[in-house]
Each structure stands twice: as structure tokens, then as C-alpha cells.
């Protein structure tokens, strides 16, 4: 670690006050959770290069944090890749000088990764907007949070770094209201409940997350749910994540043994067809109702980073989701006997 670098010499340094939730955490773990667009290894390089200080002093990788510690650090540098702008239509819900709110369609990746560099929301944003935040790197310009590829709905994008930092802080402080809608297999037992677990990457399938005991690399995950409508073999639910873990809602519903309909990764079937609802459907009449998980980011609420006004946005239910809902209402509505 360089000995001749002082905290005051870090231009554009980010300053963070450690709260009680992070007491005892390793600093690289804390920074990667604070800025999930960067890996833990990336922040370890920042620390090794002497670009991270705690209470004005240089620190080692093994540094454990305490409440009210003041961290000053630079974000990791990212490879200077250019993302080709793509003329992809966007369903814009709201747009001003600070941010834009978009209704993301299913089957759109938010930002490039694992060889998927085309057809992304990030590429569409590059084509449409001249100014976007770049604190998450050029491949993720403007991207504050993400939705899974096959999850549709509301997503907010930052147009400058100050707005990005403000929105990121709201997500970290859990002051952002998030509401999803889902159709799940089976009939959920309770009308409403609070699911609280720990999750980590599955050892059997690295693409999946799994519920696990606390400790190690696990992370706390909490979701409130409420049943909106019950059917024979299906439930229409409202899901409000209190934390923002990877695949959280899908993992939690799978944990309850009521996986989201057509969730290939957690339910095992990539589609829901008419024959899944009705017996003896001739093959020529069978139709695919939905070919992605029936999960939609319906509502997002946050404080405007400039005006401070509380904003709430909703994304209309997509046609495939509505098609499934109409079909289960038609074929799986519970019949009540006469009294």
C-alpha cells in the first residue's frame, strides 16, 4: 500500500458514515454491498492501491468496520469498453433533467454481461439520452438498480452522478417502496405474511440462489406478501421486498413451495400452457400463455433527488401476464357450493 497518499488527496472521493448494520463487517464486503455494480475483488484492488481510508487513515484488507467510522474511497476503475447505442424503443413513464423512469419489457437484459452485449436497456439508454450517470461504469451508464431479464416493470435511471448517489443511498437505506405482482403455483396458506430468511448462491447450480442458515456468505432477505386473489391451484400475490437480494422474490416463493409460474430456474418449466389449466386440450388447440416468469415490478416509490418530493410510479400489467390472469380466472375460479 502506498505510504505517501493521504485521504485529502483523493479527488472525487466518496464519503460514507458506517451505520450499526455494518458493524463488524470487512470493508471490502461493505463497499461491494454499497455499490453492487462492482465486485468485491474490484474494491480489494482499490484498497490495495491506497485509495480507501477509514477515519483519515489508510487501511488493510482485513479491516473490520465500527459504527460511525468514516470511509473515504474511490470507485474502482472499469475497462474502457464502449457500449454501442441501439435504437430500441423504450416505454418511458417519466422523464426530467435528473432521472427517467421506464417500464422495462420482459426478455430485456438491463446491462451487458456474460457475453450479452446487444439488446440491453443500457444500450437503448445510450441511444436515447445524451447524459447518464457513469459511476457504475460505461457499460452500466445510468443504471441504479436492476430487474431480472424476464421480469417486467418499473425501473429508474439516473442522468448524473449526484442523482445516482442519492438514489443508491435510498435503496441502501430501504426507503424505496417496491411492489411486485406475481402468479404462483398452488394456494398460498396465509392471506398475508412476512418472509425473513438468509440466502446465498446455490452450490449445486451457480445460477440459482437458495435459502440457507445465517453466517458465512449468506445475506439477510425479507419480503412482505399479500394474497390478492385465490384460484384452484394458483395464487395472485402482491410482493414487497424489504431487501434487494438477487432473485429474492423468486427464491422466497420457491421456499414457500409456491414458485412463480413459468420460472424456468426455480419452478422447472419455462412456459405455462392452456393444457396446464384445462384437461384434454387437443394438441392443435394448446397455446402458450406465458413463456417467462409471471413476475412484474408494478410500483416504485422514492424521493426525487433534487426536489425531495415523493414520487410513485406504476407500470401497467403486460399482456402476457394479463393473459395468464384471465385464463386462471376463466378455468380455475373456485366453485362454491350452495348453503
Secondary structure, 3 states (H helix, E strand, C coil): CCCCCCHHHCCCCEEEECCHHHCCCEHHHHHHHHCCCCCHHHHHHHHHCCCEEECCEECCCCCECCCCCEEEECCCCCCCCCCCCCCCCCCEEEECCCEEEEEECCCCCCCCECCECCCCHHHHHHHHCCCCCCCCCHHHCCECCCCCCCCEEEEEEECCHHHHHHHHHHHHCCCCEEEEEEEEECCCCCCEEEEEEEEEECCCCCCCEEEECCCCCCEEEEEEEEEEEEECCEEEEEEEECCCCCCHHHHHHHHCCCCECCCCCCCCCCCEEHHHCCCCCCHHHCCEEECCCCEEEEEEEEECCCCCCEEEEECCCCHHHHHHHHHHHHHCCCCCCCC
